[in-house]
Amino acid sequence: MAALLAGCSTGGGPSAASSAASSTASSTPSATTTPAAACLTPEEVRTGQIDFASANGTPLQGLLVGTGSVGVVLAHQSESDLCQWRPYAYTLASKGYRALTLSMAFHLDEDVAGAVAALRARGVQHVVLIGASMGGTAVLGAATEVDPPVDAVVSLSAPARYQTVNALPLVPKLRMPTLYVVASGDTAFAEDGRALYAASPPSLRTLLVVDGAAHGVDMLTPAVTARVEAFLKAHSP
């Protein structure tokens, strides 16, 4: 780990997914059930799969595990789906968080916003967003739109712009602690991560630079994971 300054892509991509919101969130668009992701076991389909809607009404699917009042939305890289974050969702669940890994469609920030609404409809009071590469751009965009705001954001190897989300002009609007994680040898993604960090409010931004050229979820060594989880704990009740 090269530096910690306070103040895309391998694996990951779109697949349509999931959730029917409860009656307590009647304003959240409803969605139809979609086929289960390939990684889900029959038990997970029965007890953890949820079908919800993107903020624009697109049907989405997620896997929701864990309990508690703090929820974590996990947004995947391009060419992947909810399966990419599935193992880490269980890690977070073992630490007392309620983790939702989702399969995104095209409107990435709105898909993440839909996942936040799905968590809140299920009683989650505090939400942290974590995204890798494409998902990192998605969570940055969503964090400037979701109301009430989420508690914190973690962005791994995010490009400054992906599909419909141009995060660079948005991040100055962030009003919550934000952790950027980049690998020094990850070329353009490292440059974009530094640019996003530089454009974010100084009092709320943190940049973690690791050695090597790993990208997105591949950066999650035990040391990096420990930093991410310390950040999560520090900025959620």
Secondary structure, DSSP 8 states (H G I E B T S, - for coil): --EEE----SS-----B-----GGGTTS---------TT--HHHHHHTEEEEE-TTS-EEEEEEE--SSEEEEEE--TT--GGGGHHHHHHHHHTT-EEEEEE--S-HHHHHHHHHHHHHHTT--EEEEEEETHHHHHHHHHHTT-SS--SEEEEES--SEETTEE-TTTGGG--S-EEEEEETTSHHHHHHHHHHHHHS-TTTEEEEEESS---GGGG--HHHHHHHHHHHHHT--
